[in-house]
């Protein structure tokens, strides 16, 4: 079955950096565009970044543009989100997302807390 497993979250100080990973299994990873979402307490889930199947096209939310880089390694079936210059408002649970056929799949999420 399809599985998405995020890792790399944690507590980081403002202006720090984190790299999130999402390991995929159960589907042909290179056939799927991938996305990162986040959800802060009391807020709706928002799209942070997405990347095309082969990595040639990447899009970012305005809130992270210039501070985030999404990438993927199709051989490792893993998508990454590098976040730099982190701000307290980046605090959220970060989720990996894949659309496989007509179905949508989410990981369990990884908590990122930006605080001094």
C-alpha positions, 0 to 999 in steps of 0.5 A: 500500500501507499506510504509516505513517512516524513522525518526531520522536524524538531525544535529550531531557533529563529533564523535556523534551518531544517531539512524535512524528508518524505520517504515514499513506498507502494507506488511508482514514485517517479510518476507522481508530482509531490507536495509539501503542506503545513498546518499551524494550530487553528489554521487551515492546511496550506500548500508550501511547495510542489515539485513535478515528476522529474523535478524540473518544475517547482512552485512555492507559497509566497510565505516561504519563497526564497527560504525554501527549496523542494527537491526529490531523489527518484532513486531513493523515492524521497522528497525533501524540503529544505527550510532556511531563515526559519521564523516563528510563523513557520511553526506547523505540522508539515505533511507530505502529499502524493496523488496516485491515480485518482487517490490522494495520500498523506503522510502522518506529518512532522512537527516543526517548532521555531522558537527561542 
